[in-house]
Amino acid sequence: MSAQFIVLGAGAWGTALAIHLARQSHQVILWGHDVPALAALSQKRENTDFLPGVLLPKALEVTSDLAFACERYPHAWVLIAVPSFAFEETLKRLRPFFAKKRGLILATKGLSQQGQLLHTFCERDGLPLAVICGPSFAKEVAKGLPTALTLASTKEQKTLCQLFCSNSLQIVPSHDLIGAQLGGVVKNVLAIAVGMSDGVGFGANARCALITHGMAELCALGEKLGAKQSTLMGLSGMGDMILTCTDNQSRNRRFGLALGQGQSVAVAEKAIGQVVEGKANVTQLMALAKEIGARLPICEQVHAVLFQGAEPSTVMNLLAPGP
């Protein structure tokens, strides 16, 4: 079974998903907004900034022209993998081309600046809607290493699962769009907290306590929003949280490590060299928590370090194992 895909976002995750889909013999075009970077990507056939050493399949097309991409594959599934701060603007630019599209697949991990789940911006468009998420470092997906993801969708679930599945990529179906998105947001913030704890030198006990407290925070938030606990305890919740908090491939964890070791927010962020989604996510989550009357202690403390000048060591002492 072959299909058309337009992948929006030529960062690590978007490029990795485009590579994976092209390897499954789908027609795929990868779009990004940076004209010089996309020209270099098309020429070199390698995303040297985000996925060095992984060559693009020959059939994978690359463009910085959104109209061209949408006209090239008029009946495509559109997979959005841009950073969360660019999601609403990207969706707005995409809407004029919706007439013949198969549906939208959200791979962006985040909320709106007002703390809204991203699928709520898409529901009024009437297209089949899906969210793909779970424990997955882009480089490993691009290399074809074994990975399992959740695909939550409203329609055409069986078709989408078949289109994404491969020998290396397992897809677990779900109908829980809310739960699938929440894990991907909260885990970024928790990874910063765990990174700070490790950077300060608090050790494995504090790390495990933080992850446990973070899961409780995620489940409490999910309950208020109507997410299924089984989703939050699965790949897109607990699975993604464990991955992001414990492996240094995670830029959020590395960012937290740098903060815990005494670097400033600006210096640590610059050293990462890519978007640290957790920095934006914590503000988004604070807005969501205020709206629904939820308390998120770990998110509150991470926010205090990033935006209010609190010291990581002081904050992490508050979050270390305790009642």
Phi, psi and omega in degrees: 000123182243149181214170176258139177226137168248119181256119182259117182118106184259030171281197183298312186289315178299316179297317180297317179293322178296318177298313180300313182294321179295326178292340178271014177070023173275157173275118188228135173234132182256125181248142172217161185273342185273103187300308180299319181295320180289326176296318178294320179298318180294323182283313184280337184060034180204131177273083188294335180286322189243327182226061181298139178092353179251115182276144176287140172302148183302326184281349182283119179269154182227137179206156171250010181253104184295320179298318178300315181299316183289328178280330179296317179236082187292336184251032187276158159282139179252118181254119184259117182231030178280161174301155186299327181292339181260000188297309185297318179294320179296317179298319179299317179292333184279331189306323180298347184253013187287341194311315186251002187289148182289322182167176181248138176237121182264121175243003176286133179253105180166184176236172172288169179297338178269003178085023180264144174295140190292332182295338180293337178281346186256339188299326183289346182280346174077006179273150170307139189231138180218157174233129176245130189198173178133179185291104187202112168276134186304318184297322180290322176296316180297327179278354180079024177282152185303131183213147174233131182231159171263137172237106178262132185211160179265329182214163175053036184297314182299317180299312181297317179300318179294324182291328182270331186296146174208182177297333183257344184239115177263137179244126177256118184284152178205159173248005187266085181295325182292307181298322181298325181280324186299316182301320182290343178269308184297323183297330179295318180290318180296324179297325175296316180298314180294320177300318178298317180300315179292323179295322177292331180102027183285340173095180187291325181299312180296321179302310182294323178296317179298317179297319179295313178298323179295321177296320178297321179296316179297315182294321178295318177295316180299322180298319180293331184263356178089018176283155177276134180298327179296328176291315183292332178270002182258206186300316186282347177252272182300320181299312181293326180293314179299314181302308188289329183277340191244354183238136184284003168292340180287120178292330178293317177296315180298322177299314177296320177303315181297320178296316179296333179270006172105359178286153175285165179300314183296316181292317181296318181294319179296323180293328178296318176079002178223171178295127174264094188302326183299332180295317176286322183300324184294323176292320178298317180292324177296322177294317179296315181298320179295320182294320185259001178074037179256151175248128182236084188302317182293316178299321179299318182287323176296318178300321180297322178290315186286327190234354183235007174078013178293150180275133179306322182294320178294315181296316184290332174298326178289333185260354180295166185310134181183185182292000000 
